Amino acid sequence: MKTPMNPTPINTTLAVRNSGFSSLVEALEYAAEGDTGFNFYDHRGELDSVLTYRELAFEARALARRLLGLGLERGDRVGIVAETDPMFHRFFFACQYAGLIPVALPAGVQLGAHSAFVNQLRRMLESCEAAVLVSPESHAPFVGEIADGLELVMAGTPAEFDALPERDIELTAPARSDIAYLQYTSGSTRFPRGVEIDQATVLDNLREIAQSGLKLTREDRFVSWLPYYHDMGMIGFILVPLICQLSADYLGSRTFAMRPRLWLKLISDNRGTISSSPTFGYALCARRLRPSDYEKYDLSSWRAACVGAEQINAAPLQVFAEALKPCGFDPSAFVACYGMAECVLAVSFAPLDNGLEVDFVDQGVMMASGEARPVDRQAGNAVGYADCGITLPGFETRIVDEAGGEVSERQCGEILLRGPSVMSGYFRDEEATTAVLDENGWLRTGDIGYRVGDRLFLTARSKDVIIIKGRNIWPNDMEVVAQRLDGVRLGGVAAFSVDGIGEEEAAVIVLETKERDDEVRDRMRHRIVELMHEHFGINVIIDLVKPGTLPRTSSGKLSRFQSKQAFLERRSMAAAKARARGSDLKTA
């Protein structure tokens, strides 16, 4: 029988300090003087383990000496399979104390994707030339296969590392210029690359998030189900609470996917104030709610419900807000934000307490010229983009055209950023680094957006924009329209363009559906074609696939690049089968 545990409290004993630290180690040492920390909840929503900052500092120091006892040198990389488990925090901060570089690795294994998971981790470990691999017990069966043939000093579970002798080695504090960690990008448009973030860079962004973005106080409490291998999960819900000496409560990502209402229960029970999710997380919660749930949850404490994506879809958020209104959820708690791993985490935040604000523009004008011309939201040609707020104070921002010239207000262009929160580069990849970072420190984000005053609006990724007959069409807009069909779930649509079909570039929509009836499927195709003509004036190729077909990045985002590759492979196979049938007929 488990000994009853209590989660760590809000910060009532320590003066809140979010700046002036020289390293993450110094930040942890200060937080360890208080009573706050991290709390981990199991698949039933019950408290499973507690790790105070004081315990974390003590255990991380001991583990650092064990790692250095393996003969590792400062700067060596340690791959950590980032399951929602205290082991991740222990090894991440052991690396900080030891001068090693932690690398968070994906923990999500999709059904039937064993080989893909193993190969992904092997490529990441090879990319960063890791010396060590550590895996939670849940992933122990994969360790041997992942490590096979790699030049690792050691690969194993936390228990195996804890069994190593603790050497009498003096630990040296990290310098501000030392690499704090490598964060692999989500890889939605290309294979992930290791973003190199040093101590000074991460501390700068954490301070700006705390002071300017969320305006954190000692009354705040974090709640999260986001994976640690994603920048929002690791930076937003491990390092931000740490830098402000606040407590955080965790639910595993797989647990959330199966029982999303536990997220709401945790916020309600522990009076959480800060939590975040992609739009699909809010939509999933709204779908799973029952009338009997309304009296169970009190969400009135939730003051910042952050949401970030390349383009924020307001519709599921409005459904969530309406569904949770009886539970005390305030729609003004929604905070649209923009960020990326190349800038640690956050670039901009919408103003607190304003809720989601949407700018409605003329879709036809947008496609033809890139101008975001305002229209009434009820207009038939209206398309909405969320206000992602003002960039954090440390950033300089430019929006430029293809020639590099700065565009005017309400004109779409690529977003460029410069400031102390920008990465130093991709780890040991000079070609990739120089492609996005110029000699003056400007980062090409690859994101398309426009500005209204000092507010930022995102429309698409530059690599994803569909160009047909000289018009720019944002794939997310096409996906949102397709999702209006009955039976089409949020996130179950991918839009992109392909070459070599017909006489010019063509738009493609891949849509997941459970429907098997041929007549119904034909009606779905016909209706989508009508919608695309009505809203965008283009022809489109429709590919209906079974649920679970569309590929995702390690952070759960739709990968349009991989969706396109899979579509082309399906077409190639279908063409080969058709040729084979034709050959058989001729032979007969």
C-alpha positions as a Python dict, from the first residue, in 0.01 Angstrom:
ca = {
    (1, 'M'): (0, 0, 0),
    (2, 'K'): (134, 342, -98),
    (3, 'T'): (232, 586, 172),
    (4, 'P'): (7, 894, 139),
    (5, 'M'): (185, 1186, -30),
    (6, 'N'): (111, 1551, -65),
    (7, 'P'): (208, 1762, -366),
    (8, 'T'): (455, 2042, -315),
    (9, 'P'): (284, 2369, -219),
    (10, 'I'): (282, 2706, -390),
    (11, 'N'): (579, 2923, -301),
    (12, 'T'): (515, 3076, 42),
    (13, 'T'): (866, 3069, 187),
    (14, 'L'): (1107, 3204, -74),
    (15, 'A'): (1135, 3547, -233),
    (16, 'V'): (1054, 3507, -603),
    (17, 'R'): (1362, 3562, -815),
    (18, 'N'): (1367, 3514, -1192),
    (19, 'S'): (1685, 3695, -1295),
    (20, 'G'): (2049, 3738, -1199),
    (21, 'F'): (2137, 3369, -1230),
    (22, 'S'): (2457, 3273, -1411),
    (23, 'S'): (2341, 2920, -1494),
    (24, 'L'): (2057, 2673, -1452),
    (25, 'V'): (2258, 2519, -1167),
    (26, 'E'): (2252, 2846, -976),
    (27, 'A'): (1877, 2875, -1041),
    (28, 'L'): (1820, 2524, -903),
    (29, 'E'): (2036, 2589, -597),
    (30, 'Y'): (1826, 2892, -513),
    (31, 'A'): (1496, 2709, -568),
    (32, 'A'): (1625, 2430, -343),
    (33, 'E'): (1611, 2669, -47),
    (34, 'G'): (1229, 2656, -63),
    (35, 'D'): (962, 2386, -42),
    (36, 'T'): (834, 2381, -401),
    (37, 'G'): (903, 2127, -675),
    (38, 'F'): (757, 1879, -923),
    (39, 'N'): (464, 1640, -879),
    (40, 'F'): (391, 1339, -1100),
    (41, 'Y'): (45, 1187, -1141),
    (42, 'D'): (-34, 837, -1269),
    (43, 'H'): (-289, 709, -1523),
    (44, 'R'): (-565, 730, -1260),
    (45, 'G'): (-481, 1089, -1180),
    (46, 'E'): (-336, 996, -841),
    (47, 'L'): (-14, 1144, -706),
    (48, 'D'): (262, 892, -784),
    (49, 'S'): (584, 1073, -689),
    (50, 'V'): (709, 1407, -562),
    (51, 'L'): (1046, 1566, -636),
    (52, 'T'): (1122, 1886, -448),
    (53, 'Y'): (1386, 2121, -579),
    (54, 'R'): (1592, 2041, -270),
    (55, 'E'): (1579, 1668, -345),
    (56, 'L'): (1648, 1729, -712),
    (57, 'A'): (1962, 1931, -640),
    (58, 'F'): (2094, 1667, -400),
    (59, 'E'): (2024, 1374, -633),
    (60, 'A'): (2151, 1555, -943),
    (61, 'R'): (2485, 1632, -779),
    (62, 'A'): (2534, 1267, -683),
    (63, 'L'): (2434, 1147, -1029),
    (64, 'A'): (2669, 1400, -1191),
    (65, 'R'): (2963, 1242, -1008),
    (66, 'R'): (2855, 897, -1123),
    (67, 'L'): (2838, 1013, -1484),
    (68, 'L'): (3178, 1178, -1466),
    (69, 'G'): (3310, 856, -1315),
    (70, 'L'): (3250, 695, -1654),
    (71, 'G'): (3531, 908, -1792),
    (72, 'L'): (3301, 1154, -1968),
    (73, 'E'): (3441, 1494, -2056),
    (74, 'R'): (3275, 1836, -2032),
    (75, 'G'): (3058, 1893, -2335),
    (76, 'D'): (2983, 1525, -2398),
    (77, 'R'): (2619, 1462, -2495),
    (78, 'V'): (2377, 1254, -2291),
    (79, 'G'): (2061, 1132, -2467),
    (80, 'I'): (1764, 1107, -2231),
    (81, 'V'): (1443, 937, -2342),
    (82, 'A'): (1209, 1207, -2216),
    (83, 'E'): (925, 1020, -2050),
    (84, 'T'): (708, 1205, -1796),
    (85, 'D'): (906, 1071, -1504),
    (86, 'P'): (1134, 1219, -1234),
    (87, 'M'): (1427, 1045, -1402),
    (88, 'F'): (1426, 1307, -1676),
    (89, 'H'): (1468, 1594, -1430),
    (90, 'R'): (1741, 1406, -1241),
    (91, 'F'): (1948, 1334, -1550),
    (92, 'F'): (1887, 1673, -1711),
    (93, 'F'): (2020, 1854, -1403),
    (94, 'A'): (2295, 1599, -1341),
    (95, 'C'): (2423, 1704, -1683),
    (96, 'Q'): (2410, 2069, -1576),
    (97, 'Y'): (2622, 1999, -1268),
    (98, 'A'): (2865, 1777, -1462),
    (99, 'G'): (2913, 2011, -1756),
    (100, 'L'): (2756, 1756, -1991),
    (101, 'I'): (2494, 1840, -2255),
    (102, 'P'): (2150, 1680, -2213),
    (103, 'V'): (1955, 1589, -2525),
    (104, 'A'): (1583, 1518, -2479),
    (105, 'L'): (1474, 1228, -2702),
    (106, 'P'): (1115, 1144, -2804),
    (107, 'A'): (940, 892, -2581),
    (108, 'G'): (620, 840, -2780),
    (109, 'V'): (603, 505, -2959),
    (110, 'Q'): (311, 479, -3201),
    (111, 'L'): (133, 146, -3240),
    (112, 'G'): (305, -51, -3514),
    (113, 'A'): (589, 201, -3541),
    (114, 'H'): (858, 17, -3342),
    (115, 'S'): (1120, 38, -3617),
    (116, 'A'): (1046, 402, -3694),
    (117, 'F'): (1091, 494, -3326),
    (118, 'V'): (1420, 305, -3295),
    (119, 'N'): (1556, 454, -3617),
    (120, 'Q'): (1454, 807, -3517),
    (121, 'L'): (1640, 785, -3187),
    (122, 'R'): (1943, 627, -3353),
    (123, 'R'): (1961, 914, -3603),
    (124, 'M'): (1937, 1171, -3324),
    (125, 'L'): (2208, 1001, -3119),
    (126, 'E'): (2432, 981, -3425),
    (127, 'S'): (2359, 1345, -3510),
    (128, 'C'): (2468, 1475, -3170),
    (129, 'E'): (2742, 1209, -3129),
    (130, 'A'): (2606, 1111, -2790),
    (131, 'A'): (2828, 937, -2536),
    (132, 'V'): (2547, 809, -2314),
    (133, 'L'): (2187, 695, -2353),
    (134, 'V'): (1953, 669, -2057),
    (135, 'S'): (1602, 531, -2081),
    (136, 'P'): (1320, 497, -1828),
    (137, 'E'): (1221, 143, -1732),
    (138, 'S'): (917, 173, -1960),
    (139, 'H'): (1147, 192, -2263),
    (140, 'A'): (1415, -51, -2145),
    (141, 'P'): (1330, -311, -2414),
    (142, 'F'): (1435, -59, -2681),
    (143, 'V'): (1776, 29, -2535),
    (144, 'G'): (1980, -255, -2683),
    (145, 'E'): (1833, -207, -3030),
    (146, 'I'): (1882, 170, -3023),
    (147, 'A'): (2239, 149, -2894),
    (148, 'D'): (2350, -138, -3120),
    (149, 'G'): (2654, -32, -3320),
    (150, 'L'): (2672, 318, -3173),
    (151, 'E'): (2990, 424, -2994),
    (152, 'L'): (2828, 485, -2657),
    (153, 'V'): (3015, 477, -2328),
    (154, 'M'): (2703, 347, -2156),
    (155, 'A'): (2336, 285, -2232),
    (156, 'G'): (2088, 176, -1968),
    (157, 'T'): (1810, 255, -1724),
    (158, 'P'): (1825, 493, -1426),
    (159, 'A'): (1874, 199, -1189),
    (160, 'E'): (2186, 94, -1378),
    (161, 'F'): (2331, 445, -1360),
    (162, 'D'): (2240, 477, -991),
    (163, 'A'): (2438, 157, -927),
    (164, 'L'): (2759, 324, -1051),
    (165, 'P'): (3006, 438, -784),
    (166, 'E'): (2983, 804, -686),
    (167, 'R'): (3331, 938, -752),
    (168, 'D'): (3494, 1205, -540),
    (169, 'I'): (3496, 1462, -819),
    (170, 'E'): (3469, 1837, -777),
    (171, 'L'): (3182, 1977, -978),
    (172, 'T'): (3253, 2295, -1174),
    (173, 'A'): (2973, 2547, -1229),
    (174, 'P'): (2878, 2603, -1594),
    (175, 'A'): (2990, 2924, -1763),
    (176, 'R'): (2727, 3145, -1924),
    (177, 'S'): (2868, 3052, -2265),
    (178, 'D'): (2849, 2676, -2202),
    (179, 'I'): (2584, 2483, -2394),
    (180, 'A'): (2292, 2415, -2159),
    (181, 'Y'): (2114, 2158, -2380),
    (182, 'L'): (2035, 2053, -2734),
    (183, 'Q'): (1670, 2076, -2836),
    (184, 'Y'): (1573, 1883, -3145),
    (185, 'T'): (1329, 2066, -3368),
    (186, 'S'): (997, 1901, -3438),
    (187, 'G'): (1092, 1822, -3795),
    (188, 'S'): (756, 1916, -3947),
    (189, 'T'): (925, 2022, -4272),
    (190, 'R'): (1260, 1841, -4252),
    (191, 'F'): (1451, 1595, -4039),
    (192, 'P'): (1502, 1738, -3689),
    (193, 'R'): (1819, 1930, -3616),
    (194, 'G'): (1978, 1990, -3277),
    (195, 'V'): (1924, 2349, -3166),
    (196, 'E'): (2221, 2463, -2958),
    (197, 'I'): (2120, 2677, -2657),
    (198, 'D'): (2376, 2811, -2410),
    (199, 'Q'): (2319, 2907, -2046),
    (200, 'A'): (2292, 3282, -2110),
    (201, 'T'): (2042, 3232, -2392),
    (202, 'V'): (1805, 3006, -2202),
    (203, 'L'): (1817, 3224, -1891),
    (204, 'D'): (1731, 3533, -2098),
    (205, 'N'): (1421, 3375, -2251),
    (206, 'L'): (1307, 3228, -1917),
    (207, 'R'): (1332, 3571, -1756),
    (208, 'E'): (1133, 3737, -2034),
    (209, 'I'): (861, 3469, -2020),
    (210, 'A'): (834, 3510, -1644),
    (211, 'Q'): (841, 3889, -1635),
    (212, 'S'): (680, 4003, -1960),
    (213, 'G'): (492, 3706, -2105),
    (214, 'L'): (314, 3547, -1808),
    (215, 'K'): (390, 3800, -1530),
    (216, 'L'): (443, 3519, -1282),
    (217, 'T'): (399, 3558, -907),
    (218, 'R'): (448, 3329, -608),
    (219, 'E'): (75, 3241, -628),
    (220, 'D'): (116, 3065, -961),
    (221, 'R'): (114, 2689, -1014),
    (222, 'F'): (186, 2503, -1340),
    (223, 'V'): (-3, 2200, -1474),
    (224, 'S'): (105, 2012, -1787),
    (225, 'W'): (62, 1698, -1993),
    (226, 'L'): (300, 1812, -2269),
    (227, 'P'): (595, 1585, -2356),
    (228, 'Y'): (939, 1690, -2228),
    (229, 'Y'): (1100, 1637, -2568),
    (230, 'H'): (894, 1928, -2698),
    (231, 'D'): (1018, 2280, -2621),
    (232, 'M'): (690, 2382, -2456),
    (233, 'G'): (699, 2077, -2231),
    (234, 'M'): (1063, 2103, -2127),
    (235, 'I'): (1122, 2479, -2124),
    (236, 'G'): (771, 2594, -2046),
    (237, 'F'): (686, 2347, -1772),
    (238, 'I'): (1020, 2243, -1622),
    (239, 'L'): (1254, 2539, -1655),
    (240, 'V'): (1004, 2827, -1627),
    (241, 'P'): (865, 2699, -1293),
    (242, 'L'): (1222, 2637, -1177),
    (243, 'I'): (1341, 2989, -1261),
    (244, 'C'): (1056, 3130, -1048),
    (245, 'Q'): (1068, 2869, -767),
    (246, 'L'): (714, 2751, -844),
    (247, 'S'): (553, 2408, -827),
    (248, 'A'): (445, 2208, -1133),
    (249, 'D'): (207, 1912, -1165),
    (250, 'Y'): (245, 1658, -1445),
    (251, 'L'): (22, 1412, -1623),
    (252, 'G'): (175, 1178, -1881),
    (253, 'S'): (105, 1254, -2247),
    (254, 'R'): (-36, 907, -2312),
    (255, 'T'): (-256, 936, -2005),
    (256, 'F'): (-390, 1267, -2134),
    (257, 'A'): (-465, 1115, -2476),
    (258, 'M'): (-669, 836, -2313),
    (259, 'R'): (-824, 1034, -2026),
    (260, 'P'): (-805, 1407, -2112),
    (261, 'R'): (-1045, 1506, -1834),
    (262, 'L'): (-773, 1420, -1582),
    (263, 'W'): (-597, 1737, -1702),
    (264, 'L'): (-898, 1942, -1597),
    (265, 'K'): (-925, 1752, -1270),
    (266, 'L'): (-561, 1826, -1188),
    (267, 'I'): (-603, 2197, -1258),
    (268, 'S'): (-919, 2200, -1047),
    (269, 'D'): (-785, 1999, -752),
    (270, 'N'): (-450, 2179, -727),
    (271, 'R'): (-576, 2525, -823),
    (272, 'G'): (-346, 2543, -1125),
    (273, 'T'): (-304, 2886, -1281),
    (274, 'I'): (-82, 2820, -1586),
    (275, 'S'): (-137, 2545, -1839),
    (276, 'S'): (-92, 2506, -2213),
    (277, 'S'): (-202, 2289, -2502),
    (278, 'P'): (-212, 2281, -2880),
    (279, 'T'): (-564, 2335, -3016),
    (280, 'F'): (-624, 1961, -3052),
    (281, 'G'): (-581, 1915, -2676),
    (282, 'Y'): (-855, 2165, -2597),
    (283, 'A'): (-1076, 2004, -2864),
    (284, 'L'): (-1020, 1656, -2722),
    (285, 'C'): (-1122, 1770, -2374),
    (286, 'A'): (-1437, 1936, -2504),
    (287, 'R'): (-1540, 1620, -2691),
    (288, 'R'): (-1491, 1395, -2389),
    (289, 'L'): (-1684, 1609, -2141),
    (290, 'R'): (-2007, 1475, -1989),
    (291, 'P'): (-2284, 1680, -1831),
    (292, 'S'): (-2203, 1518, -1498),
    (293, 'D'): (-1849, 1664, -1515),
    (294, 'Y'): (-1959, 2023, -1475),
    (295, 'E'): (-2001, 2006, -1099),
    (296, 'K'): (-1672, 1815, -1056),
    (297, 'Y'): (-1435, 2084, -1182),
    (298, 'D'): (-1362, 2436, -1070),
    (299, 'L'): (-1139, 2600, -1331),
    (300, 'S'): (-1170, 2954, -1199),
    (301, 'S'): (-803, 2956, -1093),
    (302, 'W'): (-680, 2900, -1452),
    (303, 'R'): (-560, 3247, -1553),
    (304, 'A'): (-334, 3164, -1852),
    (305, 'A'): (-448, 2893, -2094),
    (306, 'C'): (-169, 2924, -2347),
    (307, 'V'): (-206, 2806, -2706),
    (308, 'G'): (52, 2817, -2979),
    (309, 'A'): (77, 2677, -3332),
    (310, 'E'): (192, 2791, -3676),
    (311, 'Q'): (-165, 2919, -3718),
    (312, 'I'): (-412, 2907, -3432),
    (313, 'N'): (-759, 2774, -3517),
    (314, 'A'): (-1004, 2966, -3302),
    (315, 'A'): (-1305, 2737, -3357),
    (316, 'P'): (-1209, 2450, -3121),
    (317, 'L'): (-1104, 2700, -2855),
    (318, 'Q'): (-1446, 2863, -2868),
    (319, 'V'): (-1610, 2520, -2832),
    (320, 'F'): (-1386, 2445, -2533),
    (321, 'A'): (-1465, 2777, -2366),
    (322, 'E'): (-1839, 2728, -2410),
    (323, 'A'): (-1827, 2370, -2283),
    (324, 'L'): (-1622, 2462, -1974),
    (325, 'K'): (-1812, 2779, -1888),
    (326, 'P'): (-2019, 2595, -1622),
    (327, 'C'): (-1687, 2492, -1460),
    (328, 'G'): (-1574, 2850, -1415),
    (329, 'F'): (-1338, 2864, -1713),
    (330, 'D'): (-1297, 3223, -1828),
    (331, 'P'): (-1240, 3263, -2207),
    (332, 'S'): (-1025, 3566, -2132),
    (333, 'A'): (-768, 3319, -1996),
    (334, 'F'): (-671, 3212, -2350),
    (335, 'V'): (-325, 3343, -2437),
    (336, 'A'): (-213, 3309, -2798),
    (337, 'C'): (164, 3285, -2822),
    (338, 'Y'): (433, 3235, -3083),
    (339, 'G'): (768, 3069, -3044),
    (340, 'M'): (1017, 2808, -3160),
    (341, 'A'): (1304, 2599, -3029),
    (342, 'E'): (1551, 2824, -3216),
    (343, 'C'): (1453, 3103, -2974),
    (344, 'V'): (1451, 2875, -2666),
    (345, 'L'): (1071, 2878, -2648),
    (346, 'A'): (879, 3205, -2662),
    (347, 'V'): (886, 3498, -2905),
    (348, 'S'): (555, 3673, -2836),
    (349, 'F'): (253, 3663, -2604),
    (350, 'A'): (-89, 3812, -2654),
    (351, 'P'): (-189, 4042, -2367),
    (352, 'L'): (-306, 3861, -2055),
    (353, 'D'): (-676, 3869, -1963),
    (354, 'N'): (-783, 3960, -2319),
    (355, 'G'): (-867, 3615, -2448),
    (356, 'L'): (-826, 3514, -2811),
    (357, 'E'): (-851, 3804, -3055),
    (358, 'V'): (-889, 3728, -3425),
    (359, 'D'): (-819, 3953, -3722),
    (360, 'F'): (-1054, 3885, -4015),
    (361, 'V'): (-915, 3962, -4360),
    (362, 'D'): (-1017, 3928, -4725),
    (363, 'Q'): (-906, 3582, -4834),
    (364, 'G'): (-907, 3664, -5205),
    (365, 'V'): (-685, 3969, -5157),
    (366, 'M'): (-457, 3771, -4926),
    (367, 'M'): (-408, 3496, -5187),
    (368, 'A'): (-354, 3741, -5473),
    (369, 'S'): (-120, 3993, -5314),
    (370, 'G'): (-34, 3886, -4957),
    (371, 'E'): (-217, 4190, -4818),
    (372, 'A'): (-414, 4126, -4498),
    (373, 'R'): (-702, 4360, -4581),
    (374, 'P'): (-960, 4377, -4297),
    (375, 'V'): (-1320, 4269, -4361),
    (376, 'D'): (-1626, 4204, -4148),
    (377, 'R'): (-1611, 3863, -3986),
    (378, 'Q'): (-1947, 3774, -4141),
    (379, 'A'): (-1823, 3838, -4495),
    (380, 'G'): (-1823, 3532, -4717),
    (381, 'N'): (-1458, 3584, -4811),
    (382, 'A'): (-1337, 3635, -4451),
    (383, 'V'): (-1054, 3430, -4303),
    (384, 'G'): (-930, 3482, -3946),
    (385, 'Y'): (-583, 3491, -3795),
    (386, 'A'): (-512, 3497, -3422),
    (387, 'D'): (-338, 3791, -3260),
    (388, 'C'): (-13, 3649, -3120),
    (389, 'G'): (64, 3971, -2937),
    (390, 'I'): (379, 4173, -2896),
    (391, 'T'): (725, 4021, -2922),
    (392, 'L'): (912, 3994, -2593),
    (393, 'P'): (1128, 4301, -2514),
    (394, 'G'): (1459, 4138, -2607),
    (395, 'F'): (1363, 4067, -2968),
    (396, 'E'): (1405, 4282, -3275),
    (397, 'T'): (1154, 4185, -3545),
    (398, 'R'): (1144, 4237, -3920),
    (399, 'I'): (896, 4107, -4179),
    (400, 'V'): (1051, 4087, -4523),
    (401, 'D'): (964, 3992, -4881),
    (402, 'E'): (1153, 3739, -5092),
    (403, 'A'): (1417, 4000, -5183),
    (404, 'G'): (1481, 4079, -4817),
    (405, 'G'): (1309, 4416, -4820),
    (406, 'E'): (1096, 4510, -4522),
    (407, 'V'): (723, 4504, -4600),
    (408, 'S'): (458, 4748, -4487),
    (409, 'E'): (196, 4693, -4220),
    (410, 'R'): (-62, 4425, -4306),
    (411, 'Q'): (161, 4282, -4578),
    (412, 'C'): (265, 3918, -4544),
    (413, 'G'): (631, 3826, -4541),
    (414, 'E'): (883, 3607, -4365),
    (415, 'I'): (940, 3683, -3996),
    (416, 'L'): (1301, 3757, -3900),
    (417, 'L'): (1417, 3777, -3539),
    (418, 'R'): (1728, 3895, -3357),
    (419, 'G'): (1809, 3907, -2987),
    (420, 'P'): (1977, 3739, -2690),
    (421, 'S'): (1724, 3452, -2691),
    (422, 'V'): (1822, 3338, -3042),
    (423, 'M'): (2019, 3013, -3068),
    (424, 'S'): (2389, 3006, -3147),
    (425, 'G'): (2319, 2755, -3426),
    (426, 'Y'): (2241, 2394, -3509),
    (427, 'F'): (2481, 2158, -3337),
    (428, 'R'): (2776, 2081, -3565),
    (429, 'D'): (2576, 2170, -3876),
    (430, 'E'): (2730, 2483, -4025),
    (431, 'E'): (2540, 2455, -4352),
    (432, 'A'): (2201, 2443, -4182),
    (433, 'T'): (2304, 2724, -3945),
    (434, 'T'): (2419, 2964, -4216),
    (435, 'A'): (2097, 2897, -4408),
    (436, 'V'): (1891, 3054, -4127),
    (437, 'L'): (2132, 3278, -3931),
    (438, 'D'): (2310, 3565, -4107),
    (439, 'E'): (2632, 3739, -4002),
    (440, 'N'): (2434, 4010, -3824),
    (441, 'G'): (2247, 3764, -3602),
    (442, 'W'): (1912, 3772, -3784),
    (443, 'L'): (1722, 3441, -3772),
    (444, 'R'): (1509, 3344, -4069),
    (445, 'T'): (1220, 3172, -3896),
    (446, 'G'): (1056, 3026, -4206),
    (447, 'D'): (725, 3157, -4070),
    (448, 'I'): (499, 3381, -4276),
    (449, 'G'): (305, 3654, -4100),
    (450, 'Y'): (207, 4019, -4090),
    (451, 'R'): (200, 4298, -3839),
    (452, 'V'): (-70, 4537, -3726),
    (453, 'G'): (91, 4804, -3513),
    (454, 'D'): (314, 4610, -3277),
    (455, 'R'): (96, 4295, -3288),
    (456, 'L'): (209, 3983, -3475),
    (457, 'F'): (-14, 3751, -3682),
    (458, 'L'): (101, 3416, -3823),
    (459, 'T'): (-36, 3269, -4143),
    (460, 'A'): (184, 2972, -4245),
    (461, 'R'): (525, 2813, -4278),
    (462, 'S'): (703, 2945, -4589),
    (463, 'K'): (789, 2592, -4703),
    (464, 'D'): (421, 2492, -4685),
    (465, 'V'): (267, 2778, -4885),
    (466, 'I'): (80, 2649, -5191),
    (467, 'I'): (134, 2864, -5501),
    (468, 'I'): (-117, 2815, -5784),
    (469, 'K'): (-144, 3054, -6080),
    (470, 'G'): (59, 3313, -5891),
    (471, 'R'): (-162, 3307, -5582),
    (472, 'N'): (-43, 3216, -5233),
    (473, 'I'): (-277, 2978, -5050),
    (474, 'W'): (-213, 2890, -4687),
    (475, 'P'): (-256, 2514, -4630),
    (476, 'N'): (-398, 2562, -4284),
    (477, 'D'): (-685, 2764, -4432),
    (478, 'M'): (-770, 2474, -4664),
    (479, 'E'): (-753, 2229, -4372),
    (480, 'V'): (-984, 2442, -4158),
    (481, 'V'): (-1243, 2457, -4438),
    (482, 'A'): (-1225, 2079, -4496),
    (483, 'Q'): (-1276, 2017, -4125),
    (484, 'R'): (-1622, 2172, -4149),
    (485, 'L'): (-1750, 1848, -4299),
    (486, 'D'): (-1938, 1621, -4062),
    (487, 'G'): (-1722, 1334, -3945),
    (488, 'V'): (-1389, 1509, -4010),
    (489, 'R'): (-1194, 1546, -3691),
    (490, 'L'): (-959, 1829, -3597),
    (491, 'G'): (-609, 1742, -3718),
    (492, 'G'): (-734, 1476, -3957),
    (493, 'V'): (-661, 1679, -4273),
    (494, 'A'): (-337, 1766, -4454),
    (495, 'A'): (-310, 2011, -4745),
    (496, 'F'): (-5, 2056, -4968),
    (497, 'S'): (93, 2090, -5334),
    (498, 'V'): (265, 1846, -5569),
    (499, 'D'): (445, 1873, -5901),
    (500, 'G'): (406, 1661, -6208),
    (501, 'I'): (32, 1594, -6195),
    (502, 'G'): (-134, 1745, -6500),
    (503, 'E'): (19, 2054, -6655),
    (504, 'E'): (90, 2256, -6342),
    (505, 'E'): (135, 2239, -5967),
    (506, 'A'): (-175, 2096, -5800),
    (507, 'A'): (-323, 2118, -5451),
    (508, 'V'): (-386, 1797, -5259),
    (509, 'I'): (-601, 1728, -4955),
    (510, 'V'): (-549, 1407, -4762),
    (511, 'L'): (-837, 1342, -4525),
    (512, 'E'): (-870, 1071, -4262),
    (513, 'T'): (-1210, 905, -4239),
    (514, 'K'): (-1364, 592, -4090),
    (515, 'E'): (-1626, 589, -4365),
    (516, 'R'): (-1616, 276, -4585),
    (517, 'D'): (-1930, 316, -4795),
    (518, 'D'): (-1821, 407, -5149),
    (519, 'E'): (-2121, 632, -5215),
    (520, 'V'): (-2066, 829, -4894),
    (521, 'R'): (-1694, 861, -4972),
    (522, 'D'): (-1778, 992, -5320),
    (523, 'R'): (-2010, 1252, -5167),
    (524, 'M'): (-1734, 1358, -4927),
    (525, 'R'): (-1492, 1405, -5217),
    (526, 'H'): (-1750, 1601, -5413),
    (527, 'R'): (-1829, 1828, -5118),
    (528, 'I'): (-1462, 1902, -5047),
    (529, 'V'): (-1405, 1988, -5413),
    (530, 'E'): (-1703, 2226, -5392),
    (531, 'L'): (-1568, 2389, -5075),
    (532, 'M'): (-1223, 2440, -5229),
    (533, 'H'): (-1377, 2598, -5539),
    (534, 'E'): (-1602, 2816, -5326),
    (535, 'H'): (-1332, 2941, -5090),
    (536, 'F'): (-1012, 2930, -5296),
    (537, 'G'): (-1119, 2897, -5660),
    (538, 'I'): (-888, 2601, -5722),
    (539, 'N'): (-909, 2239, -5827),
    (540, 'V'): (-789, 1990, -5569),
    (541, 'I'): (-696, 1623, -5557),
    (542, 'I'): (-873, 1438, -5274),
    (543, 'D'): (-715, 1137, -5105),
    (544, 'L'): (-929, 963, -4839),
    (545, 'V'): (-729, 749, -4597),
    (546, 'K'): (-799, 556, -4280),
    (547, 'P'): (-756, 721, -3936),
    (548, 'G'): (-398, 725, -3810),
    (549, 'T'): (-247, 750, -4160),
    (550, 'L'): (-130, 1112, -4145),
    (551, 'P'): (225, 1130, -4003),
    (552, 'R'): (306, 1341, -3701),
    (553, 'T'): (622, 1502, -3569),
    (554, 'S'): (764, 1395, -3232),
    (555, 'S'): (564, 1676, -3070),
    (556, 'G'): (236, 1555, -3221),
    (557, 'K'): (207, 1819, -3492),
    (558, 'L'): (93, 1727, -3841),
    (559, 'S'): (390, 1683, -4076),
    (560, 'R'): (284, 1812, -4418),
    (561, 'F'): (621, 1719, -4566),
    (562, 'Q'): (586, 1355, -4461),
    (563, 'S'): (218, 1359, -4560),
    (564, 'K'): (321, 1467, -4909),
    (565, 'Q'): (589, 1196, -4934),
    (566, 'A'): (341, 929, -4820),
    (567, 'F'): (82, 1052, -5072),
    (568, 'L'): (334, 1033, -5356),
    (569, 'E'): (430, 682, -5248),
    (570, 'R'): (64, 573, -5248),
    (571, 'R'): (14, 719, -5597),
    (572, 'S'): (329, 549, -5723),
    (573, 'M'): (218, 213, -5585),
    (574, 'A'): (-131, 256, -5731),
    (575, 'A'): (17, 342, -6072),
    (576, 'A'): (244, 37, -6058),
    (577, 'K'): (-51, -189, -5976),
    (578, 'A'): (-251, -38, -6262),
    (579, 'R'): (34, -102, -6504),
    (580, 'A'): (64, -458, -6375),
    (581, 'R'): (-309, -516, -6430),
    (582, 'G'): (-279, -376, -6782),
    (583, 'S'): (12, -605, -6851),
    (584, 'D'): (-187, -904, -6723),
    (585, 'L'): (-478, -816, -6952),
    (586, 'K'): (-250, -795, -7255),
    (587, 'T'): (-92, -1131, -7167),
    (588, 'A'): (-436, -1288, -7132),
}
